[in-house]
C-alpha cells in the first residue's frame, strides 16, 4: 500500500468532479412539493356552458326585433320572413329609412340595433345565418335577448 506524504502535484489542478448530492436533494424536495400542490390547484367543476349575462336593454322604436323559432323560421317582428334574401332586403330598407329619417331631423345619426330572440332548441346555424345577414345589411350592433334566470336581480 502506498501512502502520499507531502504536497502532491494534483492538489493544484482544478477539481473536475461536482458534488451532485445537494442538487439531487433540492430536486427531490421540489418534486414532492409539486406532487402535493398540483392536485390541490387543479380541480374540475362540472359546468353547463355557456352562461348568459343579462343586462337590461333599452328598447328603442327604431331597433329591429328578429325571432328565430325551433324550426329555424325567422320572424321580423311578428311577420314570417321566407328567405335570407328577403331578410337582407328588409334589413337594408329599414336601415336606409332610419338613416333618412334621422338626417331629416338633423343632428347626430345613431344606427339602430338588431335584437335577436332565439329558441333554446334552435340550431346555431339558424342564428348565425341571421347574424351574418343583418351584418351584411349594414347593422353594426347585433345583440341576443334571453330570459333572466329566476331570482335574477340587477345591481347598479
Secondary structure, 3 states (H helix, E strand, C coil): CCCCCCCCHHHCCCCCCCCCHHHHHHHHHHHHHHHHHHHHHCCCCCCCCCCCCCCCCCCCCCCEEEEECCCCCEEECCEEECCHHHHHHHHHHHHHHHHHHHHHHCCCCCCCCEEEEECCCCCHHHHHHHHHHHHHHCCCCEEEECCCCCCCCCCC
